[in-house]
């Protein structure tokens, strides 16, 4: 029922063992996050083709962390001073 079999549990256990061996040990504090990451990757393997997995994973993770709206973009500080960059050209708002 619902594909909950012993073989699926053994497969998840072996994948988790491989993940733990790559990380030089893990803390019990972060064990749930490792399990969440493992299941996230497992779901992606079934939903997304291999060549699109990296961009899909990035977009899915960013969607949960950062939401950008037009009203938020206008509140961001400019990385450069526009007057210093374009003031010598004497056009637009600098004329």
N, C-alpha and C positions, 0 to 999 in steps of 0.2 A: 504494500500500500504506500503510495507517494514516493516510491523508489528509496525508501529508508531500509537498506539492507546492510548486512554485516560487511559485505564487500565494499560498499560505499564508505562505511566508517573506517575500514582498513585503508582505503585509498586516501582519505583525508588525513588519517594518522601518518601515513608514509610521507605525504606531501609536507605536513607540518614538521616531521622529523628532518626532512631535507632543508626546509627553511631555517630551522633552529641551528642545524649544523653550519649553515652559511653565516650565521650571525654571531658566532663565538659565544653562544649562550644568550639567554634572554632572562629578563626579570619577570617575576610573577605579576608585577604591577602592570606590565605591558602585554601580558599574555592574551587578553581579550582583543587588543588591537591587532596582534599578529593573526589571530583567528579571523577577525573581520577582514583583514587584508587578503588572507588566503581564500576566503569565500568570495570576496569581490573579484579576485583574479579568476577563480573557477567559473563564476557566472559570466564573466566577459568572454572566456574561451568559447562558451556556447552561443553567445549572442553576436559577436563581432568577428569579422574576418581578421586574419593575422596581420595584414598590412595596415589595418586601421586601428589596431588596439592601442597604440601609444597615444594617438591624438584623441581617441574616445576616452581613454582613462584620464587624460589631462583635462578634457572638457567636463567630464563628470565630476571630478574632484574640485575643479574651480567653481563650478556652479553652486556647490554647497558652501564654499568658503566666501566667495566674493560675488556680490551682485552689484552690477554697475548700471545705473540709470542715467538718463540724460541730465537730470538735475544734479546728480553727484559729480558728473564730469565737469560741469561749469564751476564747481567749488574747488577743484584741484588746483594747486599752485602751479604757475608756469615754471618750467625748468630753466628758462633763460629770461632775461630782461628784454622785452621786445623793443623798447626805446633804444637800448644800447645796440641791438642787432640791426634795426631798420631806421633809426632816427636820422641818419645821414642822407637817406633817400628822399625825404621831404614829400611823401605822398601818403594818402589814406589818413589815418588819425594823426600822423606826424607832420602834416602840411601846415 
